Amino acid sequence: MREFIEFMLQFGNLNQQQIDLILSKAKETDLKKDDYFVEAGKVLKRVGFIVEGIFRICYYNNKGEEITKIFMEEKHLLYNLKNVPSTEYIQAATDCKLIEFSNQDLKEISETIIDWDTIIQKITNKSLVQKLERVSPLISQDATTRYLEFMEKYPTLVNRIPLSYIASYLGITQQSLSRIRKNI
């Protein structure tokens, strides 16, 4: 729980009474590798803070191929602000530990803590910037450059997740990824 509070304090001030309220609503959970935090077509009714592990956000294209869109690692929030069915899967790429809140609990926190929405907005803005930095350059680069940039942007992931997930993220086959890795 300490990790979550430290994370939140980076984006705003909370007094001890507010921290106690947040902690009273928090629940620690574990997800095993390949379990889903949410599946496409379902409404995400909770928010998760990743304490340990890696998630991937993925979808299936019109050819039925699984495409990994992005990876989320420790100290990131998993949430859906719109409260509509998800168009993507959020899947544990490794065994994961989370701190979770129901949407209802977060609503109560938001109604009680005056600056809560401002804190959440700052987190959302930071996440969007990180997402753009990680995804945008991949579009125009060759596979080797994409892999080298992946290693630079996600230095802790390369040895923690299956190569098939990395290949999917890079938009190449696992065999191509193996060749690139061999040549580096």
C-alpha positions as CSV (number, residue, x, y, z in Angstrom):
1,M,0.0,0.0,0.0
2,R,2.9,2.3,0.7
3,E,3.9,2.2,-3.0
4,F,0.5,3.5,-4.0
5,I,0.5,6.4,-1.5
6,E,4.0,7.4,-2.5
7,F,2.9,7.3,-6.2
8,M,-0.1,9.5,-5.5
9,L,1.9,12.0,-3.5
10,Q,4.0,12.7,-6.6
11,F,0.9,14.4,-8.1
12,G,-0.6,16.2,-5.1
13,N,-0.8,16.6,-1.4
14,L,-2.8,14.3,0.9
15,N,-3.1,14.6,4.7
16,Q,-3.1,11.6,7.0
17,Q,-6.9,11.5,7.2
18,Q,-7.2,11.4,3.4
19,I,-4.5,8.7,3.2
20,D,-6.4,6.6,5.8
21,L,-9.6,6.9,3.7
22,I,-7.8,5.8,0.6
23,L,-6.1,2.8,2.4
24,S,-9.5,1.8,3.9
25,K,-10.9,1.3,0.3
26,A,-7.8,-0.4,-1.1
27,K,-7.5,-4.1,-1.7
28,E,-4.4,-6.1,-2.5
29,T,-4.9,-8.7,-5.3
30,D,-2.7,-11.1,-7.3
31,L,-3.1,-12.0,-11.0
32,K,-1.3,-14.9,-12.5
33,K,0.5,-14.7,-15.9
34,D,-2.1,-14.7,-18.7
35,D,-5.0,-13.7,-16.5
36,Y,-7.1,-10.8,-17.7
37,F,-7.6,-7.6,-15.7
38,V,-10.4,-6.9,-18.2
39,E,-11.5,-8.5,-21.5
40,A,-12.7,-6.8,-24.6
41,G,-16.4,-6.2,-24.6
42,K,-16.6,-5.9,-20.8
43,V,-16.8,-2.8,-18.7
44,L,-13.9,-2.3,-16.3
45,K,-15.4,-1.8,-12.9
46,R,-12.2,-1.3,-11.0
47,V,-8.9,0.5,-11.0
48,G,-5.6,-1.2,-10.4
49,F,-2.2,0.1,-9.4
50,I,0.6,-2.2,-10.5
51,V,2.8,-2.9,-7.5
52,E,4.7,-5.8,-9.2
53,G,4.6,-7.3,-12.6
54,I,3.8,-6.3,-16.2
55,F,0.5,-6.0,-18.1
56,R,0.0,-5.7,-21.8
57,I,-2.9,-4.1,-23.6
58,C,-3.8,-6.0,-26.7
59,Y,-6.5,-6.6,-29.3
60,Y,-7.2,-8.8,-32.3
61,N,-7.1,-7.2,-35.7
62,N,-9.5,-8.1,-38.6
63,K,-7.3,-11.0,-39.6
64,G,-7.6,-12.5,-36.1
65,E,-4.0,-11.7,-35.2
66,E,-3.2,-10.7,-31.7
67,I,-1.6,-7.3,-31.5
68,T,0.1,-5.9,-28.4
69,K,-0.5,-2.2,-28.2
70,I,1.5,-1.2,-25.1
71,F,3.0,-2.6,-21.9
72,M,2.3,-1.3,-18.4
73,E,4.8,-2.0,-15.6
74,E,5.1,-1.2,-12.0
75,K,3.9,2.2,-10.7
76,H,1.2,2.5,-13.4
77,L,-2.6,2.7,-13.0
78,L,-5.0,0.5,-15.0
79,Y,-8.3,2.2,-15.5
80,N,-11.0,3.2,-17.9
81,L,-12.4,6.7,-17.3
82,K,-15.3,6.3,-19.7
83,N,-17.1,3.4,-18.0
84,V,-17.9,1.8,-21.4
85,P,-17.1,-1.7,-22.6
86,S,-13.4,-2.1,-23.3
87,T,-12.2,-2.5,-26.9
88,E,-9.0,-4.2,-25.7
89,Y,-7.8,-6.8,-23.4
90,I,-5.6,-6.0,-20.4
91,Q,-3.7,-9.2,-19.7
92,A,-1.0,-10.0,-17.1
93,A,2.2,-10.7,-19.0
94,T,3.8,-11.9,-15.8
95,D,2.5,-12.8,-12.3
96,C,1.3,-9.5,-10.9
97,K,0.5,-7.8,-7.6
98,L,-2.1,-5.0,-7.6
99,I,-3.7,-2.6,-5.3
100,E,-7.3,-2.3,-6.5
101,F,-10.3,0.0,-5.9
102,S,-13.8,-0.5,-7.1
103,N,-15.1,2.3,-9.3
104,Q,-17.7,3.0,-6.5
105,D,-14.9,3.3,-3.9
106,L,-13.0,5.8,-6.1
107,K,-16.2,7.8,-6.6
108,E,-16.5,8.1,-2.8
109,I,-12.8,9.1,-2.5
110,S,-13.4,11.7,-5.3
111,E,-16.4,13.1,-3.5
112,T,-14.5,13.3,-0.2
113,I,-11.0,14.5,-1.2
114,I,-11.2,17.9,-2.8
115,D,-8.0,17.7,-5.0
116,W,-8.5,14.0,-6.0
117,D,-9.8,14.7,-9.5
118,T,-6.8,17.1,-10.1
119,I,-4.4,14.3,-9.0
120,I,-6.1,11.8,-11.3
121,Q,-5.9,14.3,-14.2
122,K,-2.2,14.8,-13.6
123,I,-1.6,11.0,-13.7
124,T,-3.7,10.7,-16.8
125,N,-1.8,13.4,-18.6
126,K,1.6,11.9,-17.6
127,S,0.4,8.5,-18.9
128,L,-0.8,9.9,-22.2
129,V,2.6,11.6,-22.8
130,Q,4.4,8.3,-21.9
131,K,2.2,6.4,-24.3
132,L,2.8,8.8,-27.1
133,E,6.5,8.7,-26.6
134,R,6.5,4.9,-26.6
135,V,4.2,4.3,-29.6
136,S,4.7,7.2,-32.1
137,P,8.3,6.5,-33.2
138,L,7.5,2.8,-33.9
139,I,5.4,3.5,-37.0
140,S,8.2,4.7,-39.3
141,Q,11.2,2.6,-38.3
142,D,12.6,-0.7,-39.5
143,A,12.3,-3.7,-37.2
144,T,15.9,-3.6,-35.8
145,T,15.5,0.1,-34.9
146,R,12.1,-0.6,-33.3
147,Y,13.6,-3.4,-31.2
148,L,16.6,-1.2,-30.1
149,E,14.2,1.6,-29.1
150,F,11.9,-1.0,-27.3
151,M,15.0,-2.1,-25.3
152,E,15.7,1.6,-24.5
153,K,12.2,2.5,-23.5
154,Y,11.4,-0.7,-21.7
155,P,14.8,-1.8,-20.3
156,T,13.3,-4.0,-17.6
157,L,10.9,-5.9,-19.8
158,V,13.1,-7.7,-22.3
159,N,14.0,-10.6,-20.0
160,R,10.6,-10.6,-18.1
161,I,8.0,-11.2,-20.8
162,P,7.6,-13.7,-23.7
163,L,9.3,-12.9,-27.0
164,S,5.9,-13.4,-28.7
165,Y,4.5,-10.4,-26.9
166,I,7.5,-8.2,-27.9
167,A,7.2,-9.4,-31.5
168,S,3.5,-8.5,-31.5
169,Y,4.2,-5.1,-30.1
170,L,6.9,-4.4,-32.7
171,G,4.6,-5.7,-35.5
172,I,7.0,-8.5,-36.6
173,T,7.0,-12.3,-36.4
174,Q,8.7,-14.1,-33.5
175,Q,11.2,-15.6,-36.0
176,S,12.2,-12.1,-37.2
177,L,12.7,-11.0,-33.7
178,S,14.9,-13.9,-33.0
179,R,17.0,-13.0,-36.0
180,I,17.3,-9.4,-34.9
181,R,18.3,-10.4,-31.4
182,K,20.9,-12.8,-32.8
183,N,22.4,-10.1,-35.0
184,I,22.7,-7.5,-32.2
